[in-house]
Amino acid sequence: MATNADIATASPCREITPGEAAHYQEKGWVLLKQFIKPETIADLLAKAKGIMGEDGDSNPPYGIDQPYFNAMLASGHDDPKVRPMLNGIGAAAKRLMARKADVPVRLFNDFFAPKLPANKQTRNQGNGPTSFHQDYITFAVDRTGGMTFWIPLESYGPQAGTMSFIEGSHKLGVLGNYTSYDGKDIREVWPELEDLPMSEQVTYELGDVTAHSHLTVHGAGANLLDRPRWAYLVLPQPADARWNGAPPEAFDPAAHGMTPYGTFPDEAFPIIAD
Ligand SMILES: O=C(O)CCC(=O)C(=O)O
């Protein structure tokens, strides 16, 4: 198991504090100020632009058309410049999951998600607001614990379409797939969400990151800038999570020879904290 000293030297991520872990457990999300070194963020932005173009819109369609963002797989674990950061995120995720058993953390997915400018004609979809939703059910896993590290690749405020979170919504259980609300807002379908506080849209300085539980309801505004809002999303899961057999959006079980209630193979979903 990596010690704190290993993490400090090998990872561009700082450790999270007990106060941050407590905030995450109570509210379902946390802002981690200055969590990643700016040099690593600069490398990620260069990589994202190399894959998707300066406009964040020069990639072929990735297969899911929705207004939240355009997206491309980042495959950061294969990149020696990115992998140490993923290990730092794995260590942080393990703290946030706070399981009593010593359960490792697996990288479930990582992708670039530029939100394209709302006031421009775009080639791909992804230039609208992010309607409020919970992530959990779309991932077809058999247990909770997963989360998303939402990493802006530049400093952004609400104008860019940054994230906000309905605090404590992770304690309401599983609220259904966003496609099942027949076009309604999740707060209309689940009015109990109106009783909970909503965070302001986060203002992120370079290196700041938010982490949210896959049970926490969240959304984002449209991007009112004239350029993409670059974000890199890293999704850790507890390593003991299994595919529940439902059709997943985020992975292809046949490509990995997976069976319902079978484990995720380490080669494709590597362990990032043991
Ligand atoms: O980047 C966004 O606007 C939305 C991100 C999101 O929905 C998520 O992280 O689950």
The ligand as a Gaussian input file, in Angstrom:
#p B3LYP/6-31G(d) Opt

LIG

0 1
 O      -19.473000      18.489000     -17.121000
 C      -20.682000      18.618000     -16.970000
 O      -21.298000      19.619000     -17.311000
 C      -21.493000      17.523000     -16.346000
 C      -20.678000      16.491000     -15.663000
 C      -21.527000      15.426000     -15.095000
 O      -22.711000      15.360000     -15.273000
 C      -20.897000      14.425000     -14.271000
 O      -19.737000      14.570000     -13.882000
 O      -21.569000      13.441000     -13.942000

